Amino acid sequence: MKRELPDVKIAIVDDNALIRESVKFRLNSLGYNVVMEAENGREFLDKLLLNTAPDICVLDINMPVMDGLETTVHLKKTWPGIKIIFFSMEDSSIYMNKGIQLGADGFVAKDAPFAELNNMLVSLANRSQVA
């Protein structure tokens, strides 16, 4: 299940450290380059000011300090090139619609098979390389 795309830089933003580490481990094992992690949107935005922006952000919706919805608004204003995948346990239909309105590029439920996240990443990475 290795991906064929070169140097896709990924950020993982989730308030649950176990989920962040698990997703990072799985993505690294597939050959992705996880370049940034944060436990909330504010921390992620602060890190973006000091680092090279990732290509794709795997973004939890419900987090303390700054949630994924508010983070998406800021990202689309300042870093519109970052693709956003909402990654949540919440009802996907509600957040997919809200996410599309805000500019998110996809939604993957946390309880979905990991292949769904990989497929979404490959799809977004392919779109980025075509653009």
GIZIZI-V18359 format. One record per backbone hydrogen bond with DSSP energy under -0.5 kcal/mol. CO is the residue of the C=O (numbers start at 1). NH is the residue of the N-H. E is the energy in kcal/mol with one decimal. If there is no record, write none. Layout:
# GIZIZI-V18359
co=CO nh=NH e=E
co=CO nh=NH e=E
This chain:
# GIZIZI-V18359
co=7 nh=9 e=-0.7
co=8 nh=33 e=-1.7
co=9 nh=55 e=-1.9
co=9 nh=56 e=-2.1
co=10 nh=35 e=-2.3
co=10 nh=36 e=-1.3
co=11 nh=58 e=-3.2
co=12 nh=14 e=-0.5
co=12 nh=38 e=-2.0
co=13 nh=60 e=-2.9
co=15 nh=17 e=-0.8
co=16 nh=20 e=-2.4
co=17 nh=21 e=-2.7
co=18 nh=22 e=-2.4
co=19 nh=23 e=-2.8
co=20 nh=24 e=-2.6
co=21 nh=25 e=-2.5
co=22 nh=26 e=-2.4
co=23 nh=27 e=-2.9
co=24 nh=28 e=-2.9
co=25 nh=29 e=-2.1
co=26 nh=30 e=-1.0
co=27 nh=30 e=-0.5
co=27 nh=32 e=-2.4
co=28 nh=31 e=-1.4
co=30 nh=3 e=-1.4
co=32 nh=34 e=-0.7
co=33 nh=10 e=-2.6
co=33 nh=35 e=-0.9
co=36 nh=12 e=-2.1
co=38 nh=14 e=-2.1
co=40 nh=44 e=-2.0
co=41 nh=45 e=-2.8
co=42 nh=46 e=-2.4
co=43 nh=47 e=-2.2
co=44 nh=48 e=-2.2
co=45 nh=49 e=-1.2
co=46 nh=50 e=-0.5
co=47 nh=50 e=-1.1
co=47 nh=51 e=-1.1
co=55 nh=83 e=-2.8
co=56 nh=11 e=-2.2
co=57 nh=59 e=-0.8
co=57 nh=85 e=-2.9
co=58 nh=13 e=-2.9
co=58 nh=60 e=-0.5
co=59 nh=87 e=-2.6
co=61 nh=63 e=-0.9
co=61 nh=68 e=-2.8
co=64 nh=66 e=-2.4
co=66 nh=41 e=-2.2
co=67 nh=71 e=-2.2
co=68 nh=72 e=-2.1
co=69 nh=73 e=-1.7
co=70 nh=74 e=-1.9
co=71 nh=75 e=-2.8
co=72 nh=76 e=-2.6
co=73 nh=77 e=-1.2
co=74 nh=78 e=-2.4
co=75 nh=79 e=-2.8
co=79 nh=82 e=-1.7
co=83 nh=57 e=-3.0
co=84 nh=86 e=-0.6
co=84 nh=105 e=-2.5
co=84 nh=106 e=-1.0
co=85 nh=59 e=-3.0
co=86 nh=108 e=-2.8
co=88 nh=110 e=-1.9
co=91 nh=95 e=-1.7
co=92 nh=96 e=-3.0
co=93 nh=97 e=-1.6
co=94 nh=98 e=-2.0
co=95 nh=99 e=-3.0
co=96 nh=100 e=-2.4
co=97 nh=101 e=-2.0
co=98 nh=102 e=-1.8
co=99 nh=103 e=-1.5
co=99 nh=104 e=-3.4
co=106 nh=86 e=-2.9
co=108 nh=88 e=-1.2
co=109 nh=112 e=-1.8
co=113 nh=116 e=-1.9
co=113 nh=117 e=-0.7
co=114 nh=118 e=-2.1
co=115 nh=119 e=-2.9
co=116 nh=120 e=-2.2
co=117 nh=121 e=-2.5
co=118 nh=122 e=-2.6
co=119 nh=123 e=-2.4
co=120 nh=124 e=-2.6
co=121 nh=125 e=-2.7
co=122 nh=126 e=-2.4
co=123 nh=127 e=-2.0
co=124 nh=128 e=-2.2
co=125 nh=129 e=-2.0
co=126 nh=130 e=-1.5
co=127 nh=131 e=-1.9
